[in-house]
């Protein structure tokens, strides 16, 4: 009996090797490709096919399986709205996005494709403001501004201040951290919260003394914009810039 089981084993082994050599196990090209990961910050530009106009969009996309969502899409360059929300799906490298304006009447649909660092496709607008407009869309993935090595300066009519910052970002684009100022007569260390939406960055301290709105570059190594000291003897408006290695 043992001899028969041994013969049967080697016969099955030989058949398995033969099938594998002939491709019986299937090829890697037959397997479905995984869905692209498009979670995170994106900056997009739309270009109209009917007029020499373009609109910039900033968003933070949250991905759950094949579903995509963004609770805040910033729209710059259109008179119809300033912000919206996004829903969509990803299927391997294909994406379908729908942006609904929160303070406007239009809906933007975007069928496209992605490699995980860019999205390209077309768009169609329906609604009573820009309805009927069509064109192309191109978007770049923007890295997180998460870094413990930010340094920068502020500038106003009252002079300049230098500061360092440690900023962390979570999986939904929310920011928290600290800013430490040199030679400020009103505050030294601030605890800040905020968010990153594409290239747009907002910071505000937890005591409502300081707020800053700026934009990062595509490498997320610099942020510049406007700031305000909201109350107290140091109340002022000015500009700021900060960089990280």
C-alpha positions as CSV (number, residue, x, y, z in Angstrom):
1,X,0.0,0.0,0.0
2,X,2.8,2.4,0.9
3,X,4.4,1.8,-2.5
4,X,1.2,2.6,-4.4
5,X,0.8,5.9,-2.4
6,X,4.4,6.8,-3.3
7,X,3.8,6.2,-7.0
8,X,0.6,8.2,-6.9
9,X,2.4,11.1,-5.2
10,X,5.1,11.3,-7.8
11,X,2.6,11.0,-10.6
12,X,0.6,14.0,-9.2
13,X,3.9,16.0,-8.7
14,X,4.9,15.4,-12.3
15,X,1.5,16.6,-13.5
16,X,1.7,19.7,-11.4
17,X,5.1,20.7,-12.8
18,X,3.9,20.0,-16.3
19,X,0.8,22.3,-15.9
20,X,2.9,25.0,-14.3
21,X,5.4,24.9,-17.2
22,X,2.5,25.1,-19.7
23,X,0.9,28.1,-18.0
24,X,-1.8,26.1,-16.3
25,X,-1.6,28.3,-13.2
26,X,-2.4,31.4,-15.1
27,X,-0.3,34.5,-15.8
28,X,0.2,37.6,-13.8
29,X,-1.4,39.6,-16.7
30,X,-4.7,37.7,-16.1
31,X,-4.9,39.0,-12.5
32,X,-6.9,42.2,-11.8
33,X,-4.7,45.3,-11.1
34,X,-5.1,46.9,-7.7
35,X,-7.0,50.1,-7.3
36,X,-4.9,53.2,-7.3
37,X,-4.4,55.0,-4.0
38,X,-5.6,58.6,-4.4
39,X,-6.0,59.5,-0.8
40,X,-4.5,62.8,0.3
41,X,-4.0,66.3,-1.0
42,X,-4.5,67.3,-4.6
43,X,-4.2,70.5,-6.6
44,X,-6.1,70.5,-10.0
45,X,-6.4,72.9,-12.9
46,X,-9.3,72.9,-15.3
47,X,-9.0,74.4,-18.8
48,X,-12.1,75.3,-20.7
49,X,-12.5,74.2,-24.3
50,X,-14.8,77.1,-25.1
51,X,-12.9,80.1,-23.6
52,X,-9.3,80.8,-22.5
53,X,-10.1,80.4,-18.8
54,X,-8.9,78.1,-16.1
55,X,-10.0,77.2,-12.5
56,X,-7.8,75.9,-9.7
57,X,-9.2,73.3,-7.3
58,X,-7.7,72.2,-4.0
59,X,-9.0,69.2,-2.1
60,X,-8.1,66.5,0.4
61,X,-9.5,63.1,-0.8
62,X,-10.4,60.4,1.7
63,X,-10.4,56.9,0.1
64,X,-12.3,53.9,1.6
65,X,-11.9,50.9,-0.8
66,X,-13.2,52.2,-4.1
67,X,-15.1,55.1,-2.6
68,X,-13.7,58.7,-2.7
69,X,-14.9,61.7,-0.8
70,X,-13.9,65.2,0.1
71,X,-15.8,67.5,2.5
72,X,-14.1,70.6,1.2
73,X,-13.1,71.5,-2.4
74,X,-11.7,75.0,-2.8
75,X,-12.6,76.6,-6.1
76,X,-10.4,79.6,-7.4
77,X,-11.0,81.4,-10.6
78,X,-14.7,80.9,-11.1
79,X,-17.4,83.5,-10.2
80,X,-20.0,80.7,-9.6
81,X,-18.7,79.4,-6.2
82,X,-15.8,79.3,-3.8
83,X,-16.1,75.8,-2.4
84,X,-17.8,72.5,-2.8
85,X,-17.8,68.8,-1.9
86,X,-16.6,65.7,-3.8
87,X,-17.8,62.1,-4.1
88,X,-16.4,59.5,-6.5
89,X,-15.0,56.1,-7.2
90,X,-11.8,54.5,-8.3
91,X,-11.6,51.3,-10.3
92,X,-8.0,50.2,-10.9
93,X,-6.6,53.3,-12.6
94,X,-10.0,54.8,-13.7
95,X,-11.6,57.6,-11.5
96,X,-15.0,59.2,-11.6
97,X,-15.4,62.4,-9.6
98,X,-18.4,64.6,-8.9
99,X,-18.0,68.0,-7.4
100,X,-21.1,69.8,-6.1
101,X,-20.8,73.5,-5.3
102,X,-21.7,74.3,-1.7
103,X,-22.3,78.0,-2.4
104,X,-23.2,77.8,-6.0
105,X,-25.6,76.1,-8.4
106,X,-23.3,73.9,-10.5
107,X,-22.1,70.3,-10.5
108,X,-18.8,69.3,-12.1
109,X,-18.3,65.7,-13.3
110,X,-14.8,64.4,-14.1
111,X,-14.1,61.0,-15.7
112,X,-10.4,60.4,-15.8
113,X,-7.4,58.2,-15.0
114,X,-4.7,58.2,-12.4
115,X,-1.3,56.8,-11.6
116,X,-1.5,57.7,-8.0
117,X,0.5,61.0,-8.4
118,X,-1.4,62.6,-11.2
119,X,-5.1,62.6,-12.4
120,X,-6.0,63.6,-15.9
121,X,-9.3,63.6,-17.7
122,X,-12.2,65.8,-18.9
123,X,-14.9,67.7,-17.2
124,X,-18.5,68.7,-17.8
125,X,-20.4,71.3,-15.9
126,X,-24.2,71.3,-15.4
127,X,-26.2,74.0,-13.6
128,X,-27.4,77.6,-14.1
129,X,-24.0,79.4,-13.8
130,X,-21.3,77.7,-15.9
131,X,-23.6,74.9,-17.2
132,X,-22.6,73.5,-20.6
133,X,-18.9,74.2,-20.2
134,X,-16.5,71.4,-20.9
135,X,-12.8,71.0,-20.9
136,X,-9.8,69.2,-19.5
137,X,-8.6,68.5,-16.0
138,X,-5.0,67.8,-14.7
139,X,-4.2,67.3,-11.0
140,X,-1.0,66.8,-9.0
141,X,-0.7,65.0,-5.7
142,X,0.6,67.4,-3.0
143,X,2.6,65.9,-0.2
144,X,1.7,66.5,3.5
145,X,3.2,69.6,5.3
146,X,3.9,67.3,8.3
147,X,7.3,68.3,9.5
148,X,9.0,69.1,12.8
149,X,11.6,71.4,11.1
150,X,9.7,74.4,9.8
151,X,11.3,77.8,10.2
152,X,10.2,81.2,9.0
153,X,9.5,84.8,9.6
154,X,6.6,87.3,9.7
155,X,6.6,90.8,8.2
156,X,4.4,93.8,9.1
157,X,4.5,97.5,9.6
158,X,5.7,96.8,13.1
159,X,8.7,94.8,11.9
160,X,9.7,91.2,11.6
161,X,9.6,88.1,13.8
162,X,11.3,84.8,13.3
163,X,9.7,81.5,14.4
164,X,10.0,77.7,14.2
165,X,7.1,75.2,13.9
166,X,6.4,71.6,14.5
167,X,3.3,70.5,12.5
168,X,1.6,67.1,12.3
169,X,-1.1,66.1,9.8
170,X,-3.6,63.2,10.2
171,X,-5.2,61.0,7.6
172,X,-8.0,63.6,7.0
173,X,-5.8,66.6,6.4
174,X,-6.2,68.1,10.0
175,X,-3.2,69.8,11.4
176,X,-1.9,70.4,14.9
177,X,1.4,71.4,16.4
178,X,3.3,74.3,17.9
179,X,4.9,77.6,16.8
180,X,7.7,79.2,18.8
181,X,8.4,82.9,18.2
182,X,11.6,84.8,19.0
183,X,11.5,88.2,20.6
184,X,7.7,88.6,20.4
185,X,6.4,91.0,23.2
186,X,3.0,89.2,23.3
187,X,3.6,85.5,22.9
188,X,6.4,82.9,22.7
189,X,4.8,79.5,22.2
190,X,1.5,78.8,20.5
191,X,-0.4,75.6,20.1
192,X,-2.0,75.6,16.7
193,X,-4.6,73.6,14.8
194,X,-5.8,73.9,11.2
195,X,-6.0,71.9,8.0
196,X,-4.3,71.3,4.6
197,X,-6.6,71.2,1.6
198,X,-4.4,70.6,-1.5
199,X,-2.0,73.5,-1.6
200,X,-4.0,75.6,0.9
201,X,-2.9,75.7,4.5
202,X,-4.7,77.2,7.5
203,X,-3.3,77.6,11.0
204,X,-5.0,79.1,14.1
205,X,-3.8,79.0,17.7
206,X,-6.1,77.5,20.3
207,X,-6.4,80.8,22.2
208,X,-7.6,82.7,19.1
209,X,-4.7,85.1,19.2
210,X,-3.1,84.2,15.8
211,X,-4.2,82.8,12.5
212,X,-2.5,82.3,9.1
213,X,-3.7,81.4,5.6
214,X,-1.2,80.4,3.0
215,X,-0.3,78.1,0.2
216,X,2.4,75.5,-0.1
217,X,4.5,74.6,-3.1
218,X,4.0,71.3,-5.0
219,X,6.8,69.7,-2.9
220,X,5.3,70.9,0.4
221,X,8.6,72.4,1.4
222,X,7.5,76.0,1.7
223,X,4.3,77.9,2.8
224,X,3.7,81.6,2.4
225,X,0.6,83.8,2.8
226,X,-1.1,86.2,5.2
227,X,-1.4,86.2,9.0
228,X,-3.2,88.2,11.6
229,X,-2.7,88.8,15.3
230,X,-6.3,89.0,16.3
231,X,-6.2,90.8,19.7
232,X,-4.1,92.4,22.3
233,X,-1.3,95.0,22.1
234,X,0.3,93.1,19.2
235,X,-2.8,93.1,17.0
236,X,-1.7,93.4,13.4
237,X,-1.9,92.0,9.9
238,X,1.1,91.0,7.8
239,X,2.7,88.3,5.6
240,X,4.6,85.2,6.5
241,X,6.8,82.6,4.9
242,X,8.2,79.3,6.2
243,X,10.4,76.5,4.8
244,X,11.4,73.0,5.8
245,X,14.3,70.9,4.5
